[in-house]
Amino acid sequence: MSSAPIPVKSRPASDVSAGVGLCGLAALLVWLAICRNWAAIAQAFALPGPHAPMSGPYAAVATLFVTGTAMALWSVLVDKVHRRPSTGIDWNRRRPFAESLDLSITKLAGLWATWALIGAFYCIGRWYWDGQYLFAMEVIGAAALPVFVLSVPYVLWLDRRLIDPRDQAWHFGALLIGREAWDVEAVKKHGRAWTIKAFFGAFMISILPGGFAQVVEANFGAMIHDPVPLASTVIALLFLIDVQIGTVGYIFTFRPLDAHIRSGNPLLAGWVAALMCYPPFVWGTMGRADVLGYEVNTPGWSFWLQGHPMLLWLWAALLVALTAIYAWATFAFGLRFSNLTYRGVLTNGPYRFTRHPAYLSKNLFWWCSTLPFLVSSHALTDMVRNTVLLGVVSAIYYWRARTEEAHLLAEDAKYRAYHAWMAENAPITRALTKLGDRLRPGVREAQAAE
């Protein structure tokens, strides 16, 4: 039987509209403008407190609720995602409270036990009690009690309307209580989903304050004529967009928003490839001078292009453009961004041109900003090591992309159709596919003959 992809006439419709991400972006920019101009606003309205820009870490956390609320309202009022069958909710159903209560108690037991395990993990992981992670632990600790309390009315309300309230959390609760039969695969899915939320959620919160303060406090007027600091600040803004909206994605995983995690990647290779890119496995960035350090004696693009104003401006524009694509690839997800998960299929925005715009733009940014083959030490060994190691980093991201594709191809027929359409029609993906076929002659013919 042939395993060749079935031709797809048109690009499948996206499960995420362009509007939800743009709404979140607009809300974020408005909030940033308010924070930057808070001194004038507070003075004009005679508000109490310091009359200064709001650049502190808690203003950064508040941004999550501003952008998340805006995207949630768009999703419900405009996209009406709560009416989709994929939510698993029947809004016309009102299951008797007495009937759903036992189900809800079992589910709450599963949720609370899961959160207790996450808390234990945070306590054991010593890296969570040092550096930037201290702020994440403070935020999560402050949120723990409200989340615990609010989970009760939320679960009681939702279980009355779910078509099948015996979801993954219920199965884990049933395992713990031991009164009813439970499904091992559902428990595994529950564990993977919450492991992803716990691991990446803490990391995302930990990196919120730095970029937020830099953007809020930036004096754009003082750098308007200098491409290096101007590009650095604009790039910080674009990374802030990525981090803020990405963090919202880890928090707003609510079923009524159709943003719940359907499944976490079950492939070990996918987890290894992803975790290699984040602390504590790699601290800060992939460029630390250790196993994958590719920035040894690399002063970077601004050093090598100094004295050439036109080249500086052009290179700065290139780096800003690559970062903008990276940020676009995140806010295009709206409420559904998170690593290692399947939460529906995204086919619009930058995902019309390549299946992995974030990975492609990020790696091109690293190559163009670092210039690993140009070193201040003039040592051939540094040039070779840096270049080879950045090549290894890019290879890790390629591996990561392939494992993500394998997960999604197994989950959704729509993604399989999107995957096939992109290979034949998307300009970047089509070009890379043809290049891969040339580098691996006979592979496609062998697949078609299977």
C-alpha positions, -999 to 999 in steps of 0.1 A, spaced: 0 0 0 13 34 -9 20 59 20 25 89 -3 6 119 9 -29 125 -6 -30 158 -26 -49 185 -8 -66 211 -30 -67 240 -4 -51 249 28 -72 237 57 -90 263 78 -72 273 110 -86 264 144 -73 298 156 -84 330 140 -60 358 132 -82 382 152 -76 367 186 -38 371 184 -41 406 170 -65 415 198 -40 403 223 -12 422 206 -32 454 206 -41 450 243 -5 444 252 7 475 233 -20 497 250 -10 484 284 26 491 277 17 527 267 -2 531 299 28 517 320 53 539 301 31 570 307 18 562 342 36 592 357 15 616 336 -17 596 340 -14 594 378 -7 631 379 -36 640 357 -61 621 378 -44 628 411 -39 591 418 -21 580 450 12 562 448 45 570 430 42 590 399 66 570 378 65 545 349 51 511 360 81 489 352 81 465 381 76 428 380 40 428 392 31 452 364 46 426 341 24 399 357 -7 422 354 0 423 316 -9 386 314 -44 393 326 -48 423 303 -38 404 272 -54 372 283 -88 388 291 -88 406 258 -81 374 238 -107 355 258 -134 381 251 -125 381 214 -126 343 214 -160 341 230 -178 372 216 -164 372 180 -151 337 173 -176 320 195 -152 292 203 -173 281 233 -199 268 208 -174 245 190 -179 207 193 -142 204 202 -149 219 236 -168 188 246 -195 211 261 -232 210 255 -245 243 268 -281 231 266 -273 203 291 -280 209 328 -269 177 344 -285 174 379 -262 186 406 -266 154 426 -256 134 395 -224 154 388 -213 160 423 -195 126 427 -178 131 394 -166 166 404 -152 153 437 -132 127 419 -119 152 394 -110 177 421 -91 150 439 -71 144 408 -64 181 402 -54 188 438 -32 158 439 -16 169 407 -9 204 420 6 189 452 30 169 431 39 200 411 46 218 444 68 190 455 87 191 422 93 229 427 105 223 462 129 195 451 143 214 421 170 236 436 172 258 405 137 271 413 151 288 444 178 309 428 181 338 403 151 347 381 131 316 392 126 332 427 101 356 412 82 327 395 80 308 428 67 340 445 40 344 419 30 308 418 29 306 456 6 337 458 -17 322 431 -19 288 447 -47 295 473 -70 314 449 -66 288 422 -74 261 448 -105 279 460 -118 288 425 -113 253 411 -143 241 432 -170 263 416 -154 260 382 -154 222 382 -189 220 397 -202 244 371 -184 228 341 -192 191 349 -229 198 347 -224 208 310 -197 185 298 -208 158 274 -183 134 291 -171 148 324 -149 117 329 -119 135 314 -82 130 321 -82 147 355 -112 125 365 -93 94 355 -63 104 377 -87 111 406 -103 77 400 -69 61 402 -62 78 436 -97 71 451 -98 35 438 -136 32 436 -141 32 398 -123 19 367 -98 43 352 -79 44 319 -42 43 320 -38 63 287 -60 91 301 -38 92 332 -7 94 311 -22 123 290 -31 141 322 4 137 336 21 149 304 -2 180 301 4 192 336 41 185 334 43 208 304 23 235 322 44 233 353 78 232 337 73 258 310 49 279 329 74 286 357 101 294 331 79 318 312 69 337 344 106 339 355 116 358 323 87 383 323 102 411 344 135 418 327 122 425 292 91 443 305 112 468 325 136 473 296 107 483 272 88 504 298 119 524 308 134 527 273 141 562 260 134 558 223 141 595 216 177 591 228 184 562 205 165 571 174 196 579 154 217 550 166 207 516 150 224 494 176 206 505 208 174 511 188 174 476 173 182 461 207 152 478 223 128 470 195 140 434 196 134 434 234 98 446 227 93 418 202 106 392 225 84 407 252 54 401 229 65 365 225 69 359 262 38 377 273 14 360 249 32 327 252 28 328 290 -9 335 286 -11 304 265 1 283 294 -24 298 318 -56 301 298 -60 264 290 -98 265 297 -121 241 279 -149 268 274 -123 288 254 -115 256 233 -79 262 245 -76 231 265 -46 207 259 -58 178 239 -26 159 244 11 163 253 37 149 230 40 112 239 74 108 221 105 107 243 126 122 215 102 152 215 108 158 252 145 154 249 147 178 220 126 204 237 141 202 272 176 206 257 166 242 248 155 254 283 169 257 318 180 240 339 194 219 310 207 251 293 208 283 312 198 317 298 203 311 261 218 284 240 249 306 238 264 300 273 300 290 271 296 254 281 286 223 262 267 242 234 285 275 238 288 291 204 295 327 215 331 324 226 350 355 216 322 366 193 316 404 198 286 402 174 272 421 144 275 456 158 312 452 164 321 439 130 299 465 112 309 495 132 320 524 110 296 514 83 263 532 91 244 519 61 253 483 69 245 488 105 210 500 97 204 473 72 216 446 95 196 460 124 165 460 101 172 423 93 175 413 129 143 432 138 124 416 109 135 381 120 124 387 156 91 402 143 84 369 125 93 350 157 69 371 177 42 368 150 46 330 152 37 331 189 8 356 190 -7 339 159 -15 311 184 -37 334 205 -46 315 236 -32 282 225 5 286 226 25 260 245 54 236 238 49 199 233 11 201 230 -17 195 206 -44 222 211 -59 223 176 -43 231 142 -29 265 132 -27 271 95 -28 309 91 -4 338 98 33 329 92 22 292 92 11 298 56 47 300 45 65 274 66 54 249 92 80 262 117 83 299 113 95 304 149 123 279 148 134 291 113 134 328 123 150 322 157 179 302 142 185 327 114 186 354 141 212 336 160 234 331 130 230 367 118 235 384 152 263 362 166 283 357 133 300 327 150 327 324 124 340 359 132 360 360 165 380 387 182 406 361 192 414 354 155 418 318 166 408 292 141 397 268 169 372 294 182 358 300 147 354 262 140 339 254 174 314 283 174 303 275 139 300 238 145 282 242 178 256 267 165 251 242 137 244 216 164 219 240 180 201 244 147 201 207 142 184 203 176 157 226 165 152 206 133 150 175 154 125 192 177 104 203 147 103 167 133 92 153 166 64 179 169 52 170 134 52 133 143 30 140 173 5 162 154 4 139 124 -7 111 147 -34 132 164 -54 151 137 -64 145 101 -66 182 96 -29 185 105 -21 157 80 -39 177 53 -21 209 63 12 191 63 6 177 28 -6 210 15 24 229 28 48 205 13 34 213 -22 23 249 -19 40 269 9 70 287 -6 95 281 21 84 246 30 82 236 -6 117 248 -13 131 230 18 112 199 8 127 199 -26 162 205 -11 157 176 12 146 154 -17 178 163 -35 200 156 -5 182 123 0 177 109 -35 153 80 -37 136 85 -3 103 98 -16 102 71 -43 108 44 -17 80 58 5 56 59 -24 64 23 -32 57 10 3 
